[in-house]
Amino acid sequence: MTPNDPSTPYPGTGTRTGTTTASGPAADPPTAAQVARARKAVIASSVGNALEWFDIIVYSSFAVVISELFFPDVSGFAALMFTFLTFAVSYVIRPVGAAVIGNWADRHGRKKALSFTILMMMLGTGLMAVAPTAAVIGPVAAGLWLLVSRLIQGFSAGGEFGTATTFLVESAPDRKAFYGSWQVATQGGALLLASGFGLALTTLLSKDALYTWGWRVPFFFGMLIGPIGYYIRSRMDETEEFTAAEKLDSPLRTAFTSNVTRLLTAAGAVALASLSVYLILYMPTFAVKSLGLPSYAGFLGGIIAGAVTLLGTPFVGRLADRVGPGRVMLVAAAAAAVLAWPLFQLVVAVPTLAVLTIVQVIFGALMAAYFGPLPGLYAELFPANVRTTGMAIGYNVGVLVFGGFTGAIFTYLIQATGSKTAPSVYFVGIAVISFVTVFLARRRFGVR
């Protein structure tokens, strides 16, 4: 058997004999100590994930403000494109961070890698909090400061998802899809919190106060998560599965030589999940620039969509443990492909706060239904000795290709076509790609 053989019985990846579940062979009920350890792993993994996504969401949500402060000498369209392209550049470096940190985690341990990523993310967020604007140091220097902040955050985030998700599923005594789904649930929590900041700041502050200091407040708040997360992660034990696994000299080389098809599968599977997140993040910009709604309009829907994701994703994870992650994701991808175009038609035809909020909530539910089972599916794709590397690279390549440029692509499509519904066509295409990828993954690798 080879690493690309779908019959290879990777430990903990869902090989099933006898009475089975989606997460693997039936076993004795977990002990109280195992359950307690799994719950601690959820907290340790989720706190860094929350910081990563809180930073990303705040940057995207305040894209209009940032564009005017850091790129004031160009047109509104160009400034917005510069802002989103600076954001997208951070995704170019993500696969590099995934390769470096993932390889390190598979050789030296998940715990050390998790502690490193959260310190790096705290640095990137801190640089945004104190970033001097173009009025202070000039547009070139201000843009470079912005870029450095995003590159640091992107490098650390590249290793965060794969390491944290691996730590979660390896710490879970059972119900791996359920425990893995908390990675997505905490993204919902970050969306709720960041959107709450956006709503409060845009409604309670004057424009002058918002543009002078208000937009920095969420970044300073995000910095507070870092020390707490580092303390929690530094006190966790290494996973037993990593300790027992055979260590490779170069997990990175093995991932690219023996698991290429699995890496491509992971990249294609995350496409719709990533795009769904960034579609919701784009909505505040879409509300202001395309629908003519007030600046707070997109934040209300973000709050509700975040709450739906936070509360609903664990239930999706439980379902994935019973019927298989792939089956749930196929249904969600099909629903997204069918609903995207009419939802955009609706919000453009009736550009009100109520309709925009409803549309965002529906997209949030679709995101939770598709994204929630993804960690469980990933856990079945890779063996323990390359699991972090494989997850990290596959996830971040997919996020780079299908997610990081979303804001820029949507802005360009609307400008080039003159149609406010143009982004929906792109969304449908990505949904089809993800559907086909998950379908083939079930056929090729035997994931449920």
C-alpha positions in Angstrom: 0.0 0.0 0.0 1.1 3.5 -0.8 0.2 6.9 0.7 -2.0 7.6 -2.3 -3.8 4.3 -2.0 -7.4 4.9 -0.8 -7.3 1.6 1.1 -4.3 2.6 3.2 -5.4 2.4 6.9 -4.1 5.7 8.2 -4.4 5.9 11.9 -7.3 8.1 12.9 -8.3 9.1 9.4 -11.5 7.2 9.1 -10.6 3.7 8.0 -13.5 1.6 9.1 -14.0 -2.0 10.1 -16.9 -3.6 11.8 -19.3 -1.2 13.5 -18.3 2.2 12.3 -18.9 5.9 12.4 -17.8 8.6 10.0 -14.8 9.3 12.2 -13.5 5.8 12.4 -14.1 2.3 13.9 -16.4 2.0 16.8 -14.5 2.0 20.1 -15.1 2.0 23.8 -16.7 5.2 25.1 -14.2 7.9 25.9 -13.1 8.4 29.5 -13.8 11.6 31.5 -10.1 12.5 31.2 -10.1 12.1 27.4 -13.2 14.3 27.1 -11.7 16.9 29.3 -8.5 16.9 27.2 -10.6 17.3 24.0 -12.4 20.2 25.5 -9.1 21.9 26.5 -7.9 21.3 22.9 -11.0 23.1 21.6 -10.1 26.1 23.7 -6.4 26.1 22.9 -7.0 25.7 19.1 -9.9 28.0 18.9 -8.4 31.0 20.6 -5.7 31.4 17.9 -8.2 30.8 15.1 -10.4 33.5 16.6 -7.5 36.0 16.6 -6.6 35.1 13.0 -10.1 35.6 11.7 -10.9 38.6 13.9 -8.0 40.4 12.3 -9.0 39.4 8.8 -12.6 40.3 9.3 -11.9 43.7 10.8 -9.5 44.6 7.9 -12.1 43.6 5.3 -15.0 45.3 7.2 -13.1 48.6 7.3 -11.8 48.4 3.8 -13.5 51.6 2.8 -12.0 53.5 5.7 -8.5 52.0 5.2 -8.6 52.7 1.5 -9.3 56.4 2.1 -6.7 56.7 4.9 -3.8 54.9 3.2 -4.4 55.5 -0.5 -5.9 59.1 -0.6 -4.2 60.2 -3.8 -6.1 57.9 -6.2 -9.7 57.4 -7.2 -12.1 55.6 -4.9 -12.1 52.5 -7.1 -8.3 52.4 -7.3 -7.9 52.9 -3.5 -10.3 50.1 -2.8 -8.4 47.8 -5.2 -5.1 48.7 -3.6 -6.6 47.9 -0.2 -7.9 44.5 -1.3 -4.8 43.6 -3.2 -2.7 44.4 -0.2 -5.0 42.1 1.7 -4.6 39.5 -1.0 -0.8 39.6 -1.0 -0.9 38.2 2.6 -2.5 35.1 1.0 0.3 34.7 -1.4 2.7 34.1 1.5 0.2 31.8 3.3 1.4 28.6 1.5 5.0 29.5 2.4 3.9 29.7 6.1 1.9 26.5 5.7 5.0 24.7 4.3 7.4 26.0 6.9 5.2 25.7 10.0 3.4 22.6 8.9 6.7 20.8 8.2 8.0 21.9 11.6 4.8 20.8 13.4 5.0 17.3 11.8 8.7 16.9 12.9 8.7 18.6 16.3 5.1 18.8 17.5 1.8 20.6 17.2 2.2 22.4 20.6 5.4 24.3 19.6 4.0 25.4 16.3 0.7 26.6 17.8 2.6 28.7 20.3 4.7 30.3 17.5 1.8 31.1 15.2 -0.2 33.0 17.9 2.8 35.2 18.7 3.3 36.0 15.1 -0.4 36.8 14.6 -0.3 39.1 17.6 2.6 41.0 16.0 0.8 41.4 12.7 -2.4 42.6 14.4 -0.3 45.0 16.6 1.3 46.6 13.5 -2.2 47.3 12.1 -3.3 48.9 15.4 -0.5 51.4 15.4 -0.1 51.8 11.6 0.7 55.5 10.5 -1.5 56.7 7.7 -0.6 58.4 4.5 -1.2 61.8 6.1 1.6 61.0 8.6 4.3 59.3 6.7 3.2 59.5 3.0 1.3 57.1 0.9 4.2 54.9 -0.1 5.6 54.3 3.4 2.0 53.9 4.7 1.2 51.3 2.1 4.5 49.4 2.8 3.6 49.4 6.6 0.2 47.9 5.7 1.9 45.3 3.5 4.4 44.2 6.2 1.6 43.8 8.7 -0.4 41.6 6.3 2.6 39.5 5.3 3.4 38.7 8.9 -0.2 37.9 9.6 -0.4 35.8 6.5 2.7 33.8 7.2 1.5 32.9 10.7 -2.0 32.2 9.6 -0.6 29.9 6.9 0.4 27.4 9.6 -2.5 28.1 12.0 -5.4 26.2 10.4 -3.5 23.0 9.7 -1.7 22.9 13.0 -4.8 23.8 15.1 -7.1 21.5 13.2 -4.6 18.6 13.5 -4.2 19.2 17.2 -8.0 19.2 17.5 -8.8 16.0 15.7 -5.8 14.1 17.2 -7.0 15.2 20.7 -10.5 14.0 20.1 -11.2 10.5 21.5 -14.2 10.2 19.1 -16.6 12.5 17.1 -13.6 14.0 15.2 -15.9 15.9 12.8 -17.7 17.5 15.7 -14.5 18.5 17.5 -12.9 19.7 14.2 -16.0 21.8 13.5 -15.1 24.1 16.3 -12.4 25.6 14.1 -15.2 26.9 11.9 -17.5 27.8 14.8 -14.9 30.1 16.3 -14.7 31.8 12.9 -18.4 32.5 13.3 -17.6 33.9 16.8 -14.9 36.1 15.3 -17.3 37.3 12.6 -20.0 38.1 15.2 -17.5 40.0 17.4 -15.8 41.9 14.6 -19.2 42.8 13.0 -20.3 44.0 16.4 -17.3 46.3 16.6 -18.1 47.6 13.1 -21.7 48.3 13.9 -20.9 50.1 17.1 -18.1 52.2 15.8 -19.9 53.2 12.6 -23.1 54.2 14.4 -21.8 55.7 17.7 -18.8 57.6 16.4 -18.7 60.6 14.1 -17.0 60.1 10.8 -14.0 62.2 12.0 -13.6 60.1 15.1 -14.0 56.8 13.1 -11.3 57.9 10.6 -9.0 59.3 13.3 -8.9 56.6 15.9 -12.1 54.5 15.9 -11.0 52.0 13.2 -7.9 51.1 15.3 -9.9 50.0 18.4 -10.7 46.4 17.1 -7.1 45.8 16.3 -6.0 46.8 19.8 -8.7 44.6 21.2 -7.4 41.7 19.0 -4.0 42.1 20.5 -5.4 41.1 23.9 -6.3 37.7 22.6 -2.6 36.8 21.9 -1.2 36.6 25.4 -4.2 34.6 26.6 -3.9 32.2 23.7 -0.2 31.8 24.2 -0.6 31.0 27.9 -3.3 28.3 27.2 -1.3 26.7 24.3 2.0 26.6 26.3 0.3 24.5 29.0 -1.2 21.8 26.6 0.4 18.4 26.2 1.4 17.0 22.9 -1.1 14.7 21.2 -0.6 10.9 21.6 -1.1 10.3 17.9 1.8 12.6 17.0 4.0 11.0 19.7 3.3 7.5 18.4 3.6 8.3 14.7 6.8 7.5 12.8 8.7 10.8 12.2 9.8 11.7 8.7 13.0 13.6 7.8 11.0 15.8 5.6 7.2 15.7 5.8 7.1 18.5 3.3 9.0 16.5 0.7 6.7 13.5 1.4 3.6 15.6 1.0 4.7 16.7 -2.4 6.0 13.4 -3.7 3.5 10.9 -2.3 0.4 13.0 -1.5 0.0 15.4 -4.4 -3.5 14.3 -5.3 -4.5 14.7 -1.7 -3.1 18.2 -1.6 -5.1 19.1 -4.7 -8.2 17.6 -3.2 -7.8 19.6 0.0 -7.3 22.8 -2.1 -10.4 22.2 -4.2 -12.5 21.2 -1.3 -11.9 24.4 0.6 -12.8 26.6 -2.4 -16.4 27.2 -1.5 -15.8 27.4 2.2 -13.2 30.2 1.7 -15.3 32.1 -0.9 -18.3 32.0 1.4 -16.4 33.6 4.2 -15.0 36.3 2.1 -18.4 37.0 0.4 -19.8 37.8 3.8 -16.8 39.9 4.6 -17.3 41.8 1.4 -20.8 42.7 2.1 -20.1 45.9 4.1 -18.1 47.2 1.1 -20.8 46.0 -1.3 -23.6 47.7 0.8 -21.8 51.1 0.7 -20.3 51.1 -2.8 -22.9 49.2 -4.9 -26.2 49.4 -3.0 -25.9 53.0 -1.6 -26.7 51.8 1.9 -25.3 53.4 5.1 -21.9 52.3 6.3 -23.4 50.2 9.2 -25.7 48.2 6.9 -23.4 45.2 6.2 -22.5 44.7 9.9 -25.9 43.7 11.2 -26.1 40.8 8.8 -22.5 39.9 9.7 -23.4 39.7 13.4 -26.4 37.4 12.7 -24.4 35.3 10.2 -21.6 35.0 12.8 -24.1 33.8 15.4 -25.6 31.3 13.0 -22.1 29.9 12.3 -21.0 29.9 15.9 -24.1 28.1 17.1 -25.0 26.0 14.1 -21.6 24.6 13.0 -21.2 22.1 15.9 -24.6 20.6 15.0 -23.3 20.2 11.4 -20.2 18.5 12.9 -22.4 16.0 14.8 -24.3 15.3 11.6 -21.0 14.8 9.7 -19.9 12.2 12.3 -23.1 10.2 11.6 -23.4 10.4 7.8 -19.9 11.5 6.8 -18.4 14.9 6.1 -18.5 14.5 2.3 -22.2 13.8 2.1 -23.0 17.0 4.1 -20.7 19.1 2.0 -22.1 17.8 -1.2 -25.6 18.9 -0.2 -24.4 22.3 1.0 -22.4 22.9 -2.2 -25.4 22.0 -4.4 -27.6 24.4 -2.4 -25.0 27.2 -2.7 -24.8 26.8 -6.5 -28.6 27.0 -6.8 -29.2 29.9 -4.4 -26.3 32.3 -5.1 -27.7 34.0 -8.3 -31.3 34.6 -7.0 -30.0 35.9 -3.7 -27.8 38.5 -5.5 -30.8 39.4 -7.8 -32.9 39.9 -4.7 -30.6 42.2 -2.8 -29.9 44.3 -5.9 -33.6 44.6 -6.8 -34.6 45.4 -3.2 -31.5 47.1 -1.7 -32.7 47.5 1.9 -31.1 46.8 5.2 -33.6 44.0 5.9 -33.1 42.2 2.6 -29.3 42.5 2.8 -29.4 41.0 6.3 -31.5 38.1 5.2 -29.2 37.4 2.3 -26.1 37.5 4.6 -27.8 35.1 7.0 -28.6 32.6 4.3 -25.0 32.8 3.0 -23.8 32.3 6.6 -26.0 29.2 7.0 -24.6 27.8 3.7 -21.0 28.5 4.9 -21.6 26.7 8.2 -23.1 23.7 6.4 -20.2 23.4 4.0 -17.3 24.6 6.0 -18.2 22.8 9.3 -17.5 19.2 8.1 -14.3 20.3 6.2 -11.9 19.6 9.1 -13.4 16.1 9.5 -12.9 15.5 5.8 -9.3 16.7 6.0 -8.6 14.4 8.9 -9.4 11.5 6.6 -7.2 12.6 3.8 -3.7 12.6 5.4 -1.6 10.3 7.6 -0.5 11.5 11.0 3.2 12.0 10.0 2.3 14.5 7.2 -1.1 15.6 8.4 -0.3 19.1 9.5 1.8 19.8 6.4 -0.9 18.3 4.1 -3.8 20.2 5.8 -1.9 23.5 6.0 -0.6 23.5 2.4 -3.8 22.2 0.8 -6.0 24.6 2.8 -3.9 27.7 2.2 -3.4 27.0 -1.5 -7.1 26.7 -1.8 -7.7 29.9 0.2 -5.1 31.8 -1.9 -6.6 30.8 -5.2 -10.3 30.9 -4.3 -10.5 33.3 -1.3 -7.8 35.8 -0.8 -8.6 37.8 -4.0 -12.4 37.7 -3.5 -12.7 41.4 -2.6 -10.6 42.5 -5.6 -12.3 40.1 -8.0 -15.8 41.2 -6.9 -14.8 44.8 -7.1 -13.4 44.3 -10.6 -16.3 42.2 -11.9 -18.8 44.9 -10.9 -16.7 47.7 -12.4 -16.0 45.8 -15.6 -19.5 44.4 -16.3 -21.5 47.2 -14.8 -23.6 44.5 -13.2 -24.0 44.4 -9.4 -24.9 40.7 -9.6 -21.7 39.7 -11.5 -20.1 38.2 -8.3 -22.9 35.6 -8.1 -21.7 34.0 -11.4 -18.2 33.6 -9.9 -19.7 32.2 -6.7 -21.7 29.6 -8.6 -18.6 28.5 -10.6 -16.6 28.0 -7.3 -19.5 26.0 -5.8 -19.4 23.6 -8.8 -15.7 23.2 -8.4 -16.0 22.3 -4.8 -18.9 19.9 -5.4 -16.9 18.0 -8.1 -13.8 17.9 -5.8 -15.7 16.4 -2.8 -17.5 14.0 -5.1 -14.2 12.7 -6.5 -12.6 12.6 -3.0 -15.3 10.2 -1.9 -14.7 8.1 -4.9 -10.9 8.2 -5.0 -10.0 8.2 -1.3 -13.0 6.6 0.3 -13.8 9.5 2.6 -17.4 9.5 3.7 
